[in-house]
């Protein structure tokens, strides 16, 4: 089973907590990292 999952095309206002809650429905989520544009945040 994959240990990492890339999810793209998310709205700019998506939070790590929202992703945690969404994917917790499928199983245990160990970590969520939400990348942001280094120039615009």
C-alpha positions in Angstrom: 0.0 0.0 0.0 1.2 3.5 -0.8 2.7 5.5 2.1 2.3 8.9 0.3 -0.5 10.4 -1.7 -0.3 13.5 -3.9 -3.5 15.5 -4.2 -3.5 18.4 -6.6 -5.8 21.1 -7.8 -7.0 22.0 -4.3 -8.7 25.3 -3.5 -6.3 27.9 -2.0 -8.3 28.0 1.2 -7.9 24.2 1.9 -6.4 23.5 5.3 -4.4 20.5 6.6 -7.1 19.8 9.1 -9.7 19.5 6.3 -7.5 17.0 4.4 -6.9 15.1 7.6 -10.6 14.7 8.3 -11.4 13.9 4.7 -8.9 11.1 4.3 -9.4 9.7 7.8 -12.6 8.2 6.4 -10.4 5.8 4.4 -8.0 4.9 7.2 -5.3 6.3 9.5 -3.6 9.5 8.4 -0.2 9.8 9.9 0.8 13.2 8.5 -0.6 15.9 6.2 1.7 18.4 4.5 0.1 21.2 2.6 2.6 22.9 0.2 2.2 26.6 -0.4 3.7 28.9 -3.1 6.8 30.4 -1.6 6.1 33.8 -3.1 2.4 34.2 -2.5 1.9 32.0 0.6 
